[in-house]
Amino acid sequence: MAEPLCMFVVVRKDLVKSLGWPLGSILTQACHASTAALWTYREDPRTKEYVSNLDGMHKVVLETKNLNSLTTVQEKLKDLNIPYREWLEQPENIVTCLATVPVRKSEVKDAFKKCQLWK
């Protein structure tokens, strides 16, 4: 059985710990980023395959410490040529998270070595 496509969402944990954002706002950021990534990369063959089975979609939500660590993840994704969509919350103008194009876990595991599942 082939490894399934998965969308990875990486959210800054300091939004909760240091800035006091409520959980609902954090969830909204992840939703914004994943929706934006799907729309931005709607013509990508991986996205088309991913949305062809809505009941079989996989997502993983990871946490990263702060903006600097999120930037490190972005750099690693760029090095791996993995498209992603950063979410910039307005009007605060704060980068809150990112979501990747649907990919296979084996393609991106190196980018997320310092991330853990959102807790």
LINZIKA-V348758 format. One record per residue. RES is the residue in three letters. SS is DSSP state (A for helix, B for strand, O for the rest). PSI is psi in degrees with one decimal (none if undefined). OMEGA is omega in radians with two decimals (none if undefined). Layout:
# LINZIKA-V348758
RES_SS_PSI_OMEGA ; RES_SS_PSI_OMEGA
This chain:
# LINZIKA-V348758
MET_O_132.5_-3.10 ; ALA_O_148.1_3.08 ; GLU_O_129.5_-3.08 ; PRO_O_154.8_2.99 ; LEU_B_146.8_-3.11 ; CYS_B_141.1_3.04 ; MET_B_130.9_3.12 ; PHE_B_129.3_3.11 ; VAL_B_126.4_-3.11 ; VAL_B_120.6_-3.05 ; VAL_B_141.2_3.10 ; ARG_B_121.6_3.14 ; LYS_O_-27.3_-3.12 ; ASP_A_-16.2_3.08 ; LEU_A_-33.8_3.11 ; VAL_A_-52.7_-3.00 ; LYS_A_-45.3_-3.05 ; SER_O_-37.1_-3.04 ; LEU_O_-9.7_3.04 ; GLY_O_25.5_3.11 ; TRP_O_139.1_3.10 ; PRO_O_157.2_-3.10 ; LEU_A_-39.1_3.13 ; GLY_A_-39.6_3.11 ; SER_A_-37.0_3.11 ; ILE_A_-45.1_3.10 ; LEU_A_-40.1_3.13 ; THR_A_-39.5_3.12 ; GLN_A_-45.3_3.13 ; ALA_A_-40.7_3.11 ; CYS_A_-44.5_3.11 ; HIS_A_-48.4_-3.08 ; ALA_A_-43.6_-3.10 ; SER_A_-39.7_3.09 ; THR_A_-43.7_3.13 ; ALA_A_-39.3_3.12 ; ALA_A_-44.1_3.12 ; LEU_A_-42.4_-3.12 ; TRP_A_-43.8_-3.13 ; THR_A_-40.3_-3.07 ; TYR_O_31.5_-3.10 ; ARG_O_-24.2_3.13 ; GLU_O_-7.3_3.11 ; ASP_O_133.5_-3.12 ; PRO_A_-32.3_3.12 ; ARG_A_-39.2_3.11 ; THR_A_-42.8_3.12 ; LYS_A_-43.3_3.11 ; GLU_A_-42.5_-3.10 ; TYR_A_-45.7_-3.08 ; VAL_A_-4.3_3.11 ; SER_O_-15.2_3.10 ; ASN_O_80.3_-3.06 ; LEU_A_-33.1_-3.13 ; ASP_A_-9.2_-3.11 ; GLY_A_12.4_-3.10 ; MET_O_142.9_3.08 ; HIS_O_136.2_3.01 ; LYS_B_147.3_3.04 ; VAL_B_127.7_3.11 ; VAL_B_119.4_-3.12 ; LEU_B_158.2_3.06 ; GLU_B_149.0_3.03 ; THR_B_154.9_-2.95 ; LYS_O_-47.1_-3.00 ; ASN_O_-170.7_-3.12 ; LEU_A_-40.9_-3.14 ; ASN_A_-43.0_-3.13 ; SER_A_-31.2_3.05 ; LEU_A_-39.7_3.09 ; THR_A_-38.3_3.09 ; THR_A_-42.3_3.09 ; VAL_A_-43.2_3.12 ; GLN_A_-43.4_3.14 ; GLU_A_-41.1_3.12 ; LYS_A_-39.9_3.10 ; LEU_A_-40.7_3.09 ; LYS_A_-43.6_3.12 ; ASP_A_-33.2_-3.14 ; LEU_O_0.4_-3.10 ; ASN_O_40.2_3.09 ; ILE_O_115.1_3.11 ; PRO_O_144.7_3.08 ; TYR_B_166.9_3.10 ; ARG_B_119.6_3.05 ; GLU_B_143.4_3.05 ; TRP_B_125.6_3.13 ; LEU_B_106.5_-3.09 ; GLU_B_134.0_3.12 ; GLN_O_148.3_0.13 ; PRO_O_3.0_-3.09 ; GLU_O_-24.1_-3.12 ; ASN_O_44.3_-3.11 ; ILE_B_128.4_3.01 ; VAL_B_119.5_-3.04 ; THR_B_-33.1_-3.04 ; CYS_B_-179.5_3.03 ; LEU_B_160.8_3.04 ; ALA_B_138.6_-3.14 ; THR_B_162.5_2.89 ; VAL_O_152.9_3.08 ; PRO_O_126.8_-3.10 ; VAL_B_171.9_3.05 ; ARG_B_139.1_-3.09 ; LYS_A_-38.2_-3.11 ; SER_A_-24.1_-3.14 ; GLU_A_-25.9_-2.98 ; VAL_A_1.3_-3.04 ; LYS_O_-34.3_3.14 ; ASP_O_-29.6_-3.13 ; ALA_O_-25.2_-3.03 ; PHE_O_19.4_-3.10 ; LYS_O_-35.0_-3.10 ; LYS_O_7.8_3.09 ; CYS_O_155.3_3.04 ; GLN_B_165.8_3.09 ; LEU_B_141.7_3.11 ; TRP_O_133.2_3.10 ; LYS_O_none_none
